[in-house]
């Protein structure tokens, strides 16, 4: 059965590969060769193009591809009051490589008094008849990356005060998107998903954190963030074990965070990474409350090889043993470009995957 509200049967996480013209313009702006207005004109043109492409392949949820961002998370965090941008000693470790060494930390009191991404959302909404979807990092993205190093001691001698301010800043941000007309907002949650990884949990313990308490703290932040939304607004969360230039950070099934994920958090739907065995089996889906939707991330964004439709359908049938098929949807397992570098596939391969997802969803759910 077709879904009238998000998440949709055929959906996507949000970020898309940056076109060559956009990459060139961003590089030129970084080198001082073009003005901010010139970069914005290129961004506007390329976002209008990518909106049309999403519509053409049949997607009902449309994003700006995160084309105005360098990162899935940092650009949003840098826009909050009290957050400073800084160069870290080294990047974040992924399988086989490290990210660029850019970071965000709370140097002052964290708050929300406005954000450029509100206008970014309005730009998309004004240019599509489909549902305009907004993606922002989950609140855990500030603390989960580097822990206490992300929270200035002078600004926050007590971590509880930091989490309280962060939650309220997110509450106001989410409400601002709602007031701008957003009715489909996604929180990208990496660091709760990383708590599924035994090695990562050990790392958190070594730095003085209790992984189970962190899961509950992250869950509570999400609930505060969505505590002032209108009744017709859908909030989903996307769970990911890392995605940087087709590499990953962690592995492990959802069992270690299932209690916080399904019983504590009040989101309307979950985008769940399931493209490889790194995410474990479908068994934890039996715990999903009956009023929630699960979007199965069965199509990888890390390679260009197109999955067989029959294989995807078999996986949907397997998942349906644990949660009713009417509460399932289909998407890629992550965005195609969590950072502006993008993953190791071609734009044509990206669009082929999205078109295939729409076809499979139509064949499975009508």
N, C-alpha and C positions, 0 to 999 in steps of 0.2 A: 504494500500500500504506500502511495506517495505521501510524504510528510509535508504539511502545510507550513510548519515553522522550523527554524534551525534547532539542532544540526540536521542537514539534509541527507537523503539516502546516498547521493554522490556529493562528497564534500572535499575540501582540501585544507591543509593546515595554514597556509597563508603566504609564505615567502616564495618568490619565483626568481629564476635566473635573471641576472641583470643583463640587458642588451648591451652590445658593444658601444653604442653611442652614449649610453648612460655612464658606463665605466670610463670612457674617454673624458666625458665632461667632468666627472668627479675628480679624476686625476688632474685635469687642467685647473680646476678650482683649488685643489690642494696645493698646486704649484703657483697659484696667484695669476694664472694666465687668463682666467675669465672671471666675470663678476658673479656675485651671488644671484643676481637677477637672471643672468644667462644660464646658470646651472638650473635654477628653478624652471625656466622655460623648457629646458631639455627634459627635466623630470616630469613636468606637466604633460608634455607630448608623449613620452614613453608610457606614462601611467594610463593615459587615455587609450593608447594602443593595447596595453595589456588587459584593460577592462574589456575591450571588444573581443580579444582572444578568449578570455574566460567565458564570455557569453556565447561565443561561437561554438565552443566545445560542449556547451550544455550545462555548465555549472550554474547553480542557483545562488550560491554565495560568492561574492566578488570582493577581492582585496586590491590594494595598490601594489601588491607584490613586495611590500616593504622597500620600495625603490628609493625612498628618501632617507633610508637608514644605512649605516655601515654594519651594524650588528642587530641581532634579534632582540637584544635586551638593553645594551648600554645606552643607546640613543634615548630610549625612554627614561632610564634612570637619571641620566645627565640633565634631563629637563625638570626634575623635581627640585624644590627648594632644599638647600642644605647639602646637596650632593656635588662633589667635585670630581672632575676628570683628572686622571693622573696616569703616569707611565709606571707600570709595575717592573719589578726586578726581572721577571720573566713571564712568558705567556702561560696559559693553562694547558696542561698536558693532555693530549689526545693520543689515540693509537698511532704511533709512528711520527708524530709531529707536535709542535706547540703553536698556539694561537699567537696573534699579535699581542704585544704586552701592554694593552690598554685596560684601564680599570675604572671603577666608580667606588667612592666611599663617602660616608657621612662625615663631613667636616663641620657641619652645623646642624641645627635642628631640622629634621626632615618634615617637609610640609608640601602641600599642593596649593598654588595660587593661580595656576594657569599652565598651559603646555602647548607647544606648537603642533603636537599630533592631533589636537582637537580639530584644527583647520585641515590637517591631512585627511582626516576622516570625512569632513564635510565635502572635500574635493571629490572623493569617490562617490559619496551618496548623491551628489548633484549630477553625476554622469552615468548612472546606471538605473535601469528599472528593476534590477534584481536586488537581492538583499546585500547591502554593503556590510562587510564584516571587518571588524577591527581586531588586531592582535597586539597584545602587550605582554611583557614578561610578568610572570607571577611574582608576588612580593618576595619570595625566597631568593630571587636572583641577586639581590643585593648582599645578603648575608651568606648564602650557600656557596658562593664562588671562593671567598677567601676567609670567611669566618670573622673573628673579632677584628682582624686587620681592616675590615670594611667599615668599622664603626669607631670614630674618633673618641678617645677616652675623655677629652675635654667636653665634647658635646654630649656624650652619654657615658657617665661613670657606671650607670646601671643599664644592662641590656634590656631589661623589661621596659624601660622608658623608650628605648629605641624602637622596639617592636610595636609599642602602643602608638607612637607617632607615625611609623611606617604604615600601619593598618589604617589610620585616619587619613593619611595622604592618599592612599589607594582608594579609600571610600569616596573621597571627594573627586578623584580622577575618574573613577568609574561613573559617578553621577554626572560629571561634566560631559562624558561621552554620551550618556543617555540623553541629557538635555540638548545635545547637538543632533539627536535623532538616531543614535546608534541603538539597535535592538538585537545585535548579535556581536558579542565581545568574547574573545578567547584569551585565557591566561595561559601562557606557555610555561610549563612547570618541568624544569630539568632536575632540580635538586631534591625533590621528593622522589622522583623516579630513580635518581642515583642512590638513594637509600636502599634500593633493592640489591645493590652491589656489595658483597661482603667486604671487599678490600676498601671501598669507599667508606663503609661504616666504621671500619677500623681506623681510617684516617680521621674521621670525625671524633672518635673516642680519644685519639692521641692529642688532638687539639683542645680537648676538654669538654666536648659536647656529647650528649646522650642522643644517639640516633632516633630512638623512639620519641623522646621529648621534642626533638627537632621536627619530626613528622607531624606531631600534634600542633606545634607552634606554627608551622607552615599552613596547616589546615585552618587554624583559627584566623590567620591573616587573610586567607581567601574568603572566609565567611564574613569578616569585617569589611573587606573590599566590596562585597556584593550586598551589603546590608541596607543600602539605600536605593536600590534599583526599582524602576517601574515594573508592574506586574507582567507586562508583555515583553520584557527583555530576557533574552537567553544568554546565560553565561556558561561557557564550556571551558574545560582545561585540557591542554595537550601535554601528554607525558612523553618525555624523550630522554634517552640515555646519552645524549650528546650528538652533535652533528656539525662538523667543521671540515669542509673540503672533502666530504665523503668518508670521514673517519668518525670514531665514536669514543666515548669516555668509559662507559660502564656496561655491565651485564647483570642479569638476574631476573627471576620472575617477580610478579607483583605481590606475592604473599607477605613480605616483611612490612609493607605499608598498607595492606588491604583494609585494616580496621580504620585508620585515619582517612584513607582515600574514599571508601564507600560509606562509612557510617558517620564520620565527623564532618566531612566537607559537604556543602549544600549546593554544589554546582548542578546544572541541568543535564550535562553530558560530558563524556570523557573521550578524547581522541587518544587511543591507546596504541603504542608502538608494537607491532607484531610481524615485522617483515622477516625477522630471522629468529633462530632459537635463542639468541641473547635475551629475548624478552620472556622466555619461559612459555608455559602452556596456557590454554584458555580456562583452566580450572578456576582461577580466582574470580572469573566473571559470574560464577554462581552466587557471589556475595553482593552483586550490584543491586541496589534497591529498585523496586519495580517502577518507580517514577522517573528513572534515569535512562538516558540513551547512551549506547556505546558505539563509537565510530571506530571500526576496525582498520588500523593502519597496516594493511596487508601488502601494499605496493611500495617498494623501496624507492627512495629518492637518491640513493647513494650510487646507483649505477644506471646506465641507460638501457640495459636489457629489458625488454617488455615482457612482463609476466603473461603466462597463458591464462585466458579467461576461465577455462575449466578448472585450473588449479586454484584460482581465487575463489570460485564458487564452492569448491570442496572445502576450502578453509572456512568460508562463511557457514557452511553446514556443520563443521566441527564446532565452531563457536556457538552455534544455535543449540547445541546440546546443553549449554550452561546458562544461556540467557535467550529469551524468546526472540525469534528472528524479527519480529515486528519492532523490537527495541534496538536493532542493529542497523548500522550504516557503514559506508565504505569510504576510505580515503587513502592517500599516501601516508607513510608512517611518520613523515616529518615534512618540513618545508624543503624546497629545492635549493635554498640559499639562505641559511641561517646567518651567514655573514656575506658581505658584498662579493667575496671571492667566488662563492657558489660551489656547488658540488660538481663531480667529475662526470657530467653528461651534457649532451647538446640540447639546445632549446627545442629542436624538433622532437627529441626523445621525451623531454618533459611534457610537451603537449600531447604526444601519443599516449603517455601514461594517464593523463587527466581525461582524455577522450575515452580511453578504455574503461576507466572507473565509471564514467557516466553510462557507458553501454552495459556494463555488468550490473550496475544498480537498476537500470531499466528492466533488464532481463530477470533479475531476482525479485524485485519488489513491484515492478509494473510502472 
